[in-house]
Amino acid sequence: MKTKETKTNFINRVMGLKFKNTQGKYSFCNDERRQILFSLDLSNGENTDLILSQKWPKKGYSHSIKHINKILNDGYDLLIYKTRTITKNGTTKTIEFETLLEKRKLIVGNDGEYRASPLDISLGEEISESGKPFFEGSKKTITINAYERNLDAKKECLKLYGYTCRICQFNFKETYGERGKDYIHVHHIIPLSEIGINYKINPMKDLIPVCPNCHAMLHRNGHTILPDELLAEMQLIKNNTPSSN
């Protein structure tokens, strides 16, 4: 987990807030962006999705239930970041956290518990710049819905290029049969964060079908490279790998 800055500074930076102290708070809100950020405490279990419970301290619960209502009633986006805490002498303290934001969907339980369930994003759908529904805690927070998707452009791209990865030539149907038919990612050669909201996408020049592995490598570490650059790197590795024969 990344803890190069304090949790309070991190929260203020990614949410555009001005808290002096975030101790005891489970969630944070930016009304202008219509975003709610919850902490996801891995101390409750590595695979936990619990973000709020009536069993938790009343003060923190009262603060966060208002944010839950904004998600449920006003359509605010739910974001989470992962933390790890320890409790000593009745006081809970954050010992580490990730500077990675993830968009999730809210699940309301019958037991007074609220959970943040991962989004289901098919390989045929557009994804965020990290290759997953994640957002780095950078100066500019980007949500999946920050730019209007152009489904016609995506369909035209697949019509032009087909469903084979243009970098490694992987084809889902060839490997998985009918289950893999029409299954592929569509990559924006120009990152979404670098184009204007009203930018008209050119399916031939701006989009390219790629497999999930190549897509992730194109966006690795928050630095997007061109498809030709990734292909060149792969070719270089291949050329330098000794033959097994």
C-alpha angles and dihedrals in degrees: 000000000000117000104159091130133034118272091242093053090047093051092047092048100049096037099038093239136137107219117157091199132013097186113137095014121117097186145027133203138210108189094188092058092034090229132140120197119202128185116236107209111211088194084081089061135309091256097039121139096180113127103162138015135178087230092066123093110301097232094055092042093051090051094050101040087069088058091048089056091052090055092047100040107024102036098244116168118251116225127177137194123193123244139172121215142183127209119215127170090351094306121113117212130187111234099178141355142182122247089216122109122207127191114226142168123250120244118194115208128205090235098066092265127127122205135193108222120198115254119253108232117175121216089247092060128084114263136199124271094266093059089250135061089274133120125201114231092247132145090275116043111212121200125198091250096047091106128039111251117233104214093176090058091049092050090048090051091054090045090055100041106021127217100301119109107254091212108044098011093235113160121193096206092053090053103034103023120218091349089065097043115130092002119138144113122252114220126205106223088202105052114246090237091061099052129075122256091246095044111135110228119228105213093205099046104026104039134056133174112241136168119251093256095053090042091055092048092050089059099034117148092001092291114113118208130190120265090242090055092053091046090051091051091050091048091049091053091047092051092049095047112100115239116251090219 
